Amino acid sequence: MDDQENWVLHLSNRKVGISTFGCAYNEGDSAYLKKILEYHHCTITTNPEDADVIILNTCIVIDKTERKMIRFIKQYAGKELWITGCLPLARPEILLKFPGVGIIYPDSIHQAGKKIPITWEGPVKVVQVGPGCMGSCSYCITRCARGRIRSIPSGEIIDQIAACTKGGAVEIRLAGQDLSSYGMDTGQESLGSLFQNIPWMSETCRIRPGMMNPATLLPIAQDVAQAMKKGPFFSFLHIPVQSGSDRVLDLMRRGYHVTDILHIISIFRSEMPDITIATDFIAGFPGETEDDHQKTLHLLHMMKPGMVNVTRYSWRPGTGMDHEGELPDRICKDRSREIIHDAYEMLLRANEVKTGRIMQVVTTESPKPGSAMARSSSYEGVVIKKDIPPGTLCTVKITECTPHYLVGELVPT
């Protein structure tokens, strides 16, 4: 079943479970799916066991995640199952083993979404700037799935931000495979011009920019930083640096060096001294030496990020990478653990300094009864142990912390 004209009609009036894995862009696709299916009289559930039909929005960024997708398909082989996301785009041969499975290509979701009226409600929403990137990273299967950047016109993006704000959003996550490549396909717009044209729409709503490749961010860093400083943005920057070794960065075909990373960070910290930097590292890339690894640890300490994600290298088919130079799994694990250890120690020390501070925050989510998650203007996560509805401006005193979040008590005003 892969008729991209008829999947909407086929699923109409059914009880549909949507299971989403992977990045914020996938979350955005699933949000569109939900709206489309609800318009066509479907009942949506997040529990696959309760569904007549299941849609699996897939991620295959590493081998471990791909195997998880395959286990999911096997687990629900007895139900009607449709697959979207990166799996059918980059690994269609896998689905040949499951002939009863339907395919929904991500582009067809957006085509269907344009045919119906959509309103966006809720405190945290995803707004997409366009699929794809301009990179040629040697290890990345996502570029094989999503292709080159296809920028959504800025007017449509700003209209959706306005609709989300009107619907009660207090955190809007701008999503793309590489946000800073926005507009490079048309030459008519850039991320800087997009950001400059996004006005303040609400006292409580801020925008969290998504991941930006240092290679595409470098030429526009000043424009983007200045636009973020003036506009309705969290002081937050996500730049996945991947390695602190120029030699390894060249092997990865990332298109930048360590000096470029530090220059970008200096630009953003000059404009927004309180900015939270998020980053990613790949541990154990083929050919990485102990000296390369030590350079990564050195860069980590120089950057002083506020959020860190570490992934062990995972070979992916279709990228052009062979298995030459792959490191033993033991070395990859040890290096990953060392980066995580240093990162968590650094994050904990940075958060301990904030204990006792008074902060202005806005609640964004209610993760469980009796607690609320709030965000500062720098996107620091603050847990408040009270039931507080999303969108509430609060003054809190920081009383506890972990490497990943702060705990605050309400200060009477």
Buried (B, 14 or more C-beta within 10 A) or exposed (E): BBEBEEBBEBBBEBEBBBBBBBBBBBBBBBBBBBBBBBBBEBBBBEEBEEBBBBBBBBBBBBEEBBEBBBEBBEEBEEBBBBBBBBBBBBBEEBBEEBEEBBBBBBEBBBEBBEEEEBEBEBBBBBBBBBBBBBBBBBBBBBBBBBBBBEBBBBEBBBEBBBBBBBEBBBBBBBBBBBBBBBBBBEEEBBBBBBBBBBEEBBEBBBBBBBBBBBBBBBEBBBBBBBBBBEBBBBBBBBBBBBBBBBBBBBBBBBBBBBEBBBBBBEBBBEBBEEBBBBBBBBBBBBBBEEEBBBBBBEBBEEBEBBBBBBBBBBBBBEBEBEEEEBBEEEBBBBBBEBBBEBBBEBBEEBBBEBEEEEBEBBBBBBEEEEBBBBBBBBBBBBBBBEEBEBBBEBBBBBEBBEBEBBBBEBEEE
